[in-house]
Amino acid sequence: MTLDLALTLLAIFALLLLSAFFAGSETALTAVSKARMHHLASEGSWRARQVNYLISDREKLIGAILMGNTFVNIMASVVATSEFGYVFPKGAVAIITLVMTAVILVFAEVLPKTVAIARTDRAALMLAFPVRIVVTLLSPLVAAVQIFVWLVLRVLGLSHAGAKPAMTAQEEIRGAIELHHQEGTVEREHRNMLGGILDLAELQVADVMVHRKNMEVLDGGAEPQELIARMIGSNHSRFPVWRDDPENIVGVLQVRDLLRVMLERGAEPKSIDVMSLAVQPWFVPDTTTLEEQLRAFLDRREHFALVVDEYGVLQGLITLEDILEEIVGDIAEERNVHVPENIRPQPDGSFNVDGWTPVRDLNRELEWDLPDELATTIAGLVIHEARIIPDVGQVFSFFGFKFEILRRQRNQIMALRITPPRRKSKAA
């Protein structure tokens, strides 16, 4: 082997190594976990900080890597052709092209990218510093190419200013949680809890409040004995109090205040001025998000608020527990009396469901995907889709589900049977 041939092979080998370096770096740095790198950087990892710097401007990173990779691949082919063209004069270009294509594909593309995929974070940490040197050296050329590219795109009607990320941070987190749940690494309860936290910014108090029809309220004009008996005999600790009209809430009574007065004074129930214990009601708009309401509860150190619409009409009430249940699920109190389940499975695979059941609860409990943005309750969803108030016995099919009306009281659907779509068997 002559010295010139040896130098040529060495040059080709070096260029292929550079090509493999660029290919592996591209895969590792585009697939690296941003969350893990951020965590490592916060713990003092210098290499993780280099990775974060590079992926903060992916356009510049990809531009530099592609420019370097393209250059070394072309250079390797040129060197091989110029040297071995004399050894194989007939058909040399075709032979060298086939050989270099195979070599570059296997050893400079597939192999390094496979390794980078298998060890993404480790490869990114190892390659980050040399890649940063390359990006720094090629940044003027990359900037010039970027300007030219965006000028061409502007001519085609595309604007760089209009470029937006494909997914928001919340959507990315939600997608990652769902992916890990499907893979079995995140349990269903944990997925629901994490999803519930993300939903706080999207849901409004109207979506989770206790509707005014289900509120337990007290008549401020009733006898003290009657008020005290109702309060002590209830499972609730706070009660809205009305005067003249059930929707005219004038105060909120707490059981603990009543018991404190009874213990301190040792007074008979009939001699206690119950209304003097009522506190000023707190009204919040029904469009308030759960995140805002949770923050308001914490700031005011309150657990209870009344919900009104844009006209000031009472719609219901919201408690701190209602918001927490959106995250952790139903919180069963130790002394709550037993109530029938609102979701009752049937032998044929259908479910008898109370009309007031929230669509979100059905989806979380039964792994369904009914739309919860159209209506809060399952009865509301059926009315929304049917465009009528259905009669008992009517059957509707929406979203692949069958809904049969079982019980109706006036204009309110009290119960219905839901038959979900049949799941395809694994054998099929």
HELIX and SHEET records of a PDB file:
HELIX    1   1 LEU A    3  ALA A   31  1                                  29    
HELIX    2   2 LYS A   34  SER A   42  1                                   9    
HELIX    3   3 TRP A   46  ILE A   55  1                                  10    
HELIX    4   4 ARG A   58  PHE A   84  1                                  27    
HELIX    5   5 ALA A   92  VAL A  103  1                                  12    
HELIX    6   6 ILE A  104  VAL A  110  3                                   7    
HELIX    7   7 LEU A  111  ALA A  118  1                                   8    
HELIX    8   8 THR A  120  VAL A  155  1                                  36    
HELIX    9   9 HIS A  160  GLY A  162  5                                   3    
HELIX   10  10 ALA A  169  GLU A  183  1                                  15    
HELIX   11  11 ARG A  188  ASP A  199  1                                  12    
HELIX   12  12 VAL A  205  VAL A  208  1                                   4    
HELIX   13  13 ARG A  212  ASN A  214  5                                   3    
HELIX   14  14 PRO A  224  ILE A  232  1                                   9    
HELIX   15  15 VAL A  255  ARG A  265  1                                  11    
HELIX   16  16 PRO A  269  SER A  271  5                                   3    
HELIX   17  17 VAL A  274  LEU A  277  5                                   4    
HELIX   18  18 LEU A  290  ARG A  300  1                                  11    
HELIX   19  19 LEU A  320  VAL A  328  1                                   9    
HELIX   20  20 VAL A  359  LEU A  366  1                                   8    
HELIX   21  21 ILE A  378  ALA A  386  1                                   9    
SHEET    1   A 4 VAL A 210  HIS A 211  0                                        
SHEET    2   A 4 LEU A 314  THR A 319 -1                                        
SHEET    3   A 4 PHE A 304  VAL A 308 -1                                        
SHEET    4   A 4 PHE A 283  PRO A 285  1                                        
SHEET    1   B 3 LEU A 218  ASP A 219  0                                        
SHEET    2   B 3 ARG A 238  TRP A 242  1                                        
SHEET    3   B 3 ILE A 249  GLN A 254 -1                                        
SHEET    1   C 5 ILE A 343  PRO A 345  0                                        
SHEET    2   C 5 PHE A 351  ASP A 354 -1                                        
SHEET    3   C 5 GLN A 412  THR A 419 -1                                        
SHEET    4   C 5 PHE A 401  GLN A 409 -1                                        
SHEET    5   C 5 VAL A 395  PHE A 398 -1                                        
END                                                                             
